[in-house]
Amino acid sequence: MSSLGGSLLHTNELNKDRPIPTGLTTQIPPLLKLLGNRSQLNYRPIAVCPIRINKTTGELEAEPDYDLMLSEVRKNWDEKLPIMRYDDNLVSRIATMGGQTVMITDILERFSDNLNTFALRMETMNLEIALTTSAADIAGHVTTLRNLQGLSVMTITLPQYSPAAMVKKRVFDIIVSTIAIICSSPFMLVIALAIKIEDGGPIFYKQERIGKNGKPFYIHKFRSMRVNADAYLEQLLKEQGQEMGARYKLKTDPRITRVGNFIRKTSLDELPQFFDSFIGTMSVVGPRPQRQFEVDEYDQVYATRLLVKPGITGPWQTSGRSDLNEEESRQLDVAYVQYWSILGDINYILRTVGVMLNPRGAY
């Protein structure tokens, strides 16, 4: 095994065979002792992050007994290791510390959302996952099982998140966006004139959305609604018996202009987003960007859609759009994060052209 520049130890509360201190549900201390005695394994811990499973929600959370954890770490490792808190910023902190591998000291429940979403968060940042137990079932991941001095270590990776693959994705976005901007320029000019002639208002509409890793950005569209349409949204939703949320949709929306109705049905209102893709705030293909109040409703599985850049088109646009129910829409977005590829993106683009020519589910 080649030497690693750094490892992060991460744990859950399973593996009951090894003794653990009273009050802790972690196997970190025994593993630290094992790694200290077997330096030939070439894993050098740089931090630990103890977690447990919340018995009420079933989700992962930080281990609360910091002092006891610190005491046990110092007993089993000569050097001082920082203890990291499990939260939404964990991945960025690992990257800042120079970590290369996240080692899970005991297996998470097979087929569980906890294991799948945790692995996705790490692997989309090109961090390797190492499991010190028998192989877990993680579809779509490249797995390698090594036996090192009697210790079985399985590593899992998603090859589409390697640095080389991400460069290809960015180059693909630039090329496709450039071609789209050039080819659609005559259509964009006609649309701009039509919008201006209809009511004299602004041609473009921009709105803050949430992008990759929860970073806000502005999305750009051709304006398809009356001026100041956002101010009327909450009132209209109440009139139709809906609430502001992640899946509201107005089938009859009086805010839409005549030109707007046409460009929305044909998705021509999305053309300015190729400029967003060109500059890198969006990708050509990916989950659609949503607003902060919608993101606030995400559960841990659906939140994985924020691990990639939002797209101009994607699985939702080519699979029924607004006619999909909430569960179907979420499954498509999460599946894209785990299985995307350049060939898959090309397929979505071709399918999008078909949807534009024969729109359905668009309102």
C-alpha positions in Angstrom: 0.0 0.0 0.0 1.3 3.4 -0.9 1.9 5.8 1.9 -1.0 8.2 2.6 -0.4 11.8 3.5 -3.2 11.7 6.0 -6.2 9.8 7.3 -9.3 10.8 9.2 -10.8 8.3 11.6 -14.6 8.2 11.7 -16.8 5.8 13.6 -20.3 4.5 14.3 -21.6 2.5 17.2 -21.8 -1.1 15.9 -18.9 -3.7 16.2 -19.5 -4.9 19.7 -16.6 -7.4 19.8 -14.0 -5.0 20.9 -14.1 -3.5 24.4 -15.0 0.2 24.6 -15.0 2.7 27.5 -18.2 3.0 29.5 -20.2 5.9 28.1 -18.8 5.9 24.6 -20.3 4.2 21.6 -17.1 4.5 19.5 -14.4 2.1 18.3 -11.9 4.9 17.6 -9.6 4.2 20.6 -9.1 0.4 19.8 -8.4 1.3 16.2 -5.8 4.0 17.2 -4.0 1.4 19.3 -4.1 -1.1 16.4 -2.7 1.5 14.0 0.0 2.5 16.5 1.2 -1.1 16.8 1.1 -1.7 13.0 2.8 1.3 11.4 3.4 -0.8 8.3 -0.3 -0.2 7.4 0.7 3.3 6.3 -2.3 5.0 7.7 -1.4 8.1 9.8 -4.3 9.5 11.7 -4.6 13.3 11.7 -7.9 13.7 13.5 -10.9 11.8 14.9 -14.6 12.4 14.6 -16.7 10.3 17.0 -20.4 9.9 16.1 -23.4 7.8 17.2 -26.8 7.0 15.8 -29.7 9.0 17.3 -32.1 6.4 18.6 -35.1 8.7 17.9 -34.4 9.8 14.4 -32.1 7.0 13.3 -29.6 9.6 11.8 -26.0 10.2 12.6 -25.1 12.8 15.2 -22.0 14.0 17.1 -20.9 12.0 20.1 -21.6 14.4 23.0 -19.0 13.2 25.6 -16.0 15.2 24.3 -14.0 14.9 27.5 -14.2 11.1 27.7 -13.4 10.8 24.0 -10.3 13.1 24.4 -9.1 11.0 27.4 -9.4 7.7 25.5 -7.7 9.1 22.4 -4.7 10.3 24.4 -4.4 6.8 26.1 -4.2 5.1 22.7 -2.2 7.5 20.6 1.1 9.2 21.5 0.5 12.3 19.5 -2.2 14.9 20.1 -5.1 14.4 17.7 -7.8 17.0 17.2 -11.4 15.8 17.8 -13.7 17.0 15.1 -17.4 17.6 15.6 -19.7 15.9 13.1 -21.7 18.6 11.3 -22.4 20.0 7.8 -18.9 21.5 7.6 -17.0 18.3 8.2 -16.0 17.6 4.6 -14.5 21.0 4.1 -12.6 20.8 7.4 -11.2 17.4 6.4 -10.0 18.8 3.1 -8.4 21.8 4.8 -6.4 19.5 7.1 -5.1 17.6 4.1 -7.0 14.4 4.8 -7.0 11.8 2.0 -8.9 8.9 3.6 -11.9 8.7 5.9 -11.7 5.5 7.9 -15.0 4.2 9.3 -14.0 2.0 12.2 -17.0 -0.3 12.1 -19.7 -0.9 9.4 -22.8 1.2 9.2 -26.0 -0.7 8.6 -26.1 -2.2 5.1 -28.3 -0.5 2.5 -28.8 2.4 5.0 -29.2 6.0 4.1 -26.6 6.9 6.8 -23.9 4.9 5.0 -24.9 6.0 1.5 -25.2 9.7 2.2 -22.1 9.8 4.3 -20.0 8.1 1.6 -21.4 10.4 -1.1 -20.5 13.5 0.9 -16.9 12.3 1.2 -16.4 10.9 -2.2 -17.7 13.9 -4.1 -14.8 15.8 -2.5 -12.4 13.0 -3.8 -11.9 11.6 -0.3 -11.4 7.8 -0.1 -13.6 5.8 2.3 -11.9 3.0 4.2 -14.0 0.4 6.1 -12.3 -1.9 8.6 -14.9 -4.6 8.5 -16.4 -7.0 6.0 -17.5 -5.5 2.7 -20.7 -3.3 2.7 -23.1 -3.2 -0.2 -22.7 0.2 -1.8 -23.9 0.2 -5.4 -22.1 2.2 -7.9 -18.8 2.5 -6.0 -15.5 1.0 -7.0 -14.4 -1.2 -4.1 -11.0 -2.6 -3.2 -10.5 -5.1 -0.4 -7.1 -5.4 1.2 -5.9 -7.7 3.9 -3.0 -5.9 5.8 -1.3 -7.8 8.6 -4.6 -9.5 9.5 -6.7 -6.3 9.2 -9.3 -6.2 6.4 -9.7 -2.8 4.9 -12.1 -2.0 2.2 -11.9 1.3 0.3 -14.7 2.6 -1.9 -14.5 5.4 -4.5 -16.8 7.0 -7.0 -14.6 7.4 -10.1 -16.6 10.2 -11.5 -15.5 12.5 -8.7 -11.7 12.1 -9.3 -9.9 15.4 -10.2 -9.5 14.3 -13.8 -13.2 13.5 -14.1 -14.2 16.8 -12.6 -11.9 18.7 -15.1 -13.6 16.8 -17.9 -17.0 17.8 -16.6 -16.0 21.5 -16.5 -14.5 21.4 -20.0 -17.7 19.7 -21.2 -19.8 22.5 -19.7 -17.7 25.2 -21.3 -17.8 23.6 -24.8 -21.6 22.8 -24.7 -22.4 26.3 -23.2 -20.3 28.0 -25.9 -22.0 26.1 -28.7 -25.4 26.7 -27.2 -24.9 30.4 -26.8 -23.7 30.8 -30.4 -26.5 28.7 -31.9 -29.3 30.2 -29.8 -28.3 33.8 -30.2 -30.9 34.6 -33.0 -33.6 33.0 -30.8 -32.5 34.9 -27.8 -32.7 38.2 -29.7 -36.2 37.5 -30.9 -37.4 36.5 -27.4 -35.8 39.6 -25.9 -37.6 41.8 -28.3 -40.9 40.1 -27.7 -40.7 40.4 -24.0 -39.8 44.1 -24.3 -42.6 44.8 -26.7 -45.3 43.0 -24.6 -45.1 45.1 -21.5 -41.9 47.2 -21.6 -40.5 45.5 -18.5 -37.0 44.0 -18.0 -35.9 41.3 -20.4 -34.1 39.1 -17.9 -35.0 37.8 -14.5 -32.6 36.8 -11.8 -33.2 35.1 -8.5 -30.9 33.8 -5.7 -30.7 30.0 -5.7 -28.6 27.5 -3.7 -25.7 25.9 -5.6 -23.0 23.3 -4.9 -22.3 22.8 -1.2 -25.0 25.2 -0.2 -23.4 28.3 -1.8 -25.9 30.9 -3.0 -25.7 32.2 -6.6 -27.9 34.1 -9.0 -29.7 32.2 -11.7 -30.7 34.0 -14.9 -33.8 33.5 -17.1 -35.8 35.3 -19.7 -38.6 37.0 -17.8 -41.8 35.0 -18.2 -44.0 36.7 -15.6 -45.3 40.1 -14.8 -43.0 42.6 -13.1 -42.7 42.0 -9.3 -44.3 38.5 -9.7 -42.5 37.2 -6.6 -44.4 39.6 -4.4 -47.7 37.9 -5.4 -46.6 34.3 -5.0 -47.5 33.6 -1.4 -51.0 35.1 -1.9 -51.6 33.0 -5.0 -50.5 29.8 -3.2 -52.9 30.5 -0.4 -55.7 31.0 -2.8 -54.9 27.6 -4.4 -54.6 25.8 -1.0 -50.8 25.5 -1.1 -47.9 26.6 1.0 -44.5 27.9 0.2 -42.3 24.8 0.1 -40.0 22.6 -2.0 -42.8 21.2 -4.3 -45.3 24.0 -4.9 -46.4 24.4 -8.5 -49.1 26.6 -9.9 -50.9 25.0 -12.9 -52.9 28.2 -13.4 -50.7 31.2 -12.7 -52.1 34.6 -13.7 -48.6 36.1 -13.3 -47.4 34.5 -16.5 -47.4 36.8 -19.6 -48.4 35.6 -23.1 -44.8 35.5 -24.3 -43.8 33.9 -21.0 -46.3 31.1 -21.4 -44.7 30.2 -24.7 -41.1 30.3 -23.6 -41.9 28.3 -20.4 -43.7 25.6 -22.4 -40.7 25.3 -24.7 -38.1 25.9 -22.0 -36.7 28.8 -24.0 -36.8 30.9 -20.9 -33.8 28.8 -19.6 -31.5 29.8 -22.5 -29.7 32.6 -20.5 -28.5 29.9 -18.0 -25.9 28.8 -20.5 -24.0 32.0 -19.5 -24.3 30.7 -15.9 -22.9 27.4 -16.9 -20.1 29.1 -18.9 -18.9 31.0 -15.9 -19.2 28.0 -13.6 -22.0 28.7 -11.2 -24.1 26.0 -12.9 -23.5 22.9 -15.0 -25.3 22.0 -18.2 -26.7 18.9 -16.6 -27.5 18.4 -12.9 -30.4 18.8 -10.4 -32.3 22.0 -10.7 -31.3 24.7 -8.3 -33.8 25.6 -5.6 -34.3 28.5 -3.2 -33.2 28.6 0.4 -36.7 27.9 1.9 -36.9 24.8 -0.3 -33.4 23.7 0.7 -34.4 24.1 4.4 -36.9 21.2 3.9 -34.3 18.7 2.7 -33.7 15.5 4.6 -30.2 14.0 4.8 -30.7 11.9 1.6 -32.2 14.7 -0.6 -29.5 17.1 0.6 -26.9 15.1 -1.4 -28.2 16.9 -4.5 -26.2 19.9 -3.2 -22.9 17.9 -3.6 -22.9 18.7 -7.4 -23.5 21.9 -9.3 -27.1 22.6 -10.2 -27.9 22.1 -13.9 -29.8 23.7 -16.7 -31.4 20.4 -17.5 -31.3 17.0 -15.9 -33.4 13.9 -14.9 -36.3 16.0 -13.7 -36.7 17.9 -17.0 -36.6 14.8 -19.1 -38.8 12.5 -17.0 -42.1 14.2 -16.7 -41.2 17.5 -15.0 -44.0 18.9 -12.9 -46.2 15.8 -13.4 -43.7 13.8 -11.2 -44.7 13.4 -7.6 -42.3 14.4 -4.8 -40.8 11.0 -4.2 -40.1 10.4 -7.9 -38.4 13.8 -8.3 -36.2 13.2 -5.3 -35.1 9.8 -6.4 -34.1 11.1 -9.8 -31.9 13.9 -8.3 -30.2 11.6 -5.8 -29.5 9.0 -8.4 -27.9 11.6 -10.6 -25.4 12.5 -7.9 -24.3 8.9 -7.4 -24.3 7.8 -11.1 -23.6 10.7 -13.4 -21.2 10.4 -16.3 -20.3 12.5 -19.4 -22.1 10.0 -21.6 -25.1 10.2 -19.3 -25.1 14.0 -19.6 -25.0 13.8 -23.4 -28.1 11.6 -23.2 -29.9 14.1 -21.0 -29.1 16.9 -23.4 -30.5 14.9 -26.3 -33.6 14.0 -24.4 -34.0 17.7 -23.4 -34.2 18.6 -27.1 -37.0 16.1 -27.5 -38.9 17.5 -24.6 -38.6 21.0 -26.0 -40.0 19.9 -29.3 -42.8 17.9 -27.5 -43.3 19.5 -24.1 -45.2 17.7 -21.4 -45.5 18.4 -17.7 -44.3 22.0 -18.1 -46.2 24.7 -16.3 
